[in-house]
Amino acid sequence: MRVLVFCDDYWHPASVVKSGLAPLADDGFEFTYIEDMANWRPDVLKEFRVAILAKSNNFSSTDTREWATEEAQSVFESFVRNGGGFLAVHSGTAGYKEANIIRSILGGVFTHHPEQCEVTVETVGRHIITDGFEPFTLKDEHYFMEIIDDDLCVFLTSKSQHGEQPAGWVHTYGKGKVCVLTPGHNVEVWLHPSFQLLLKNSLNWLAKD
């Protein structure tokens, strides 16, 4: 499966995302990376069935201008609404509180996080994405989220000394599907077997009709 990946921002280097996705090549996934939003062509999305947003609202790690103009957001909305699969991981939920279209696609956005701490990730309810998942605890940024869509199917929670938050959910958007996973600041989280399972299952679920 060919997957387009948007990554690299001031706080979240592309190297973490690339290292975290690399093992999935053994499962037949082929990733194309866009690190600088100044260099992407909007029509490139049409070449892919699934896209990953693992980038906050920065052009790149060295250019902190906001990329999510209304025009750029509309390209993503058209992609999903017309049947594309869209996975937002960690920083892919950050910096979009005022980006109304992206916020609507996601169904919820990052608001803040405390200092990195031990975070426990567990399932809630049942979903095919969590088949085979085992709870884990690792040091991470514990993302606190603002949910704006009451129809989300939340299948994952994150807990720390600071409280409990939704950490994974899905919903439909037009003809497309959306999945959000909020853990993942550190590469150790991405490479944990349970998170690898979530990534693989999410991508497969998003690609199915």
Stockholm file with secondary structure:
# STOCKHOLM 1.0

chainA/1-209         MRVLVFCDDYWHPASVVKSGLAPLADDGFEFTYIEDMANWRPDVLKEFRVAILAKSNNFSSTDTREWATEEAQSVFESFVRNGGGFLAVHSGTAGYKEANIIRSILGGVFTHHPEQCEVTVETVGRHIITDGFEPFTLKDEHYFMEIIDDDLCVFLTSKSQHGEQPAGWVHTYGKGKVCVLTPGHNVEVWLHPSFQLLLKNSLNWLAKD
#=GR chainA/1-209 SS CEEEEEECCSSSCHHHHHHHHGGGGGGTCEEEEECCGGGCCGGGGGGCSEEEEECCSSSSSSCCSCCCCHHHHHHHHHHHHTTCEEEEEGGGGTTCTTCHHHHHHHSEEEEECCSSEEEEEEECSCCGGGTTCCCEEEEECCCEEEECCTTCEEEEEEEETTEEEEEEEEEEETTEEEEEECCCSSHHHHHSHHHHHHHHHHHHHHHCC
#=GC SS_cons         CEEEEEECCSSSCHHHHHHHHGGGGGGTCEEEEECCGGGCCGGGGGGCSEEEEECCSSSSSSCCSCCCCHHHHHHHHHHHHTTCEEEEEGGGGTTCTTCHHHHHHHSEEEEECCSSEEEEEEECSCCGGGTTCCCEEEEECCCEEEECCTTCEEEEEEEETTEEEEEEEEEEETTEEEEEECCCSSHHHHHSHHHHHHHHHHHHHHHCC
//
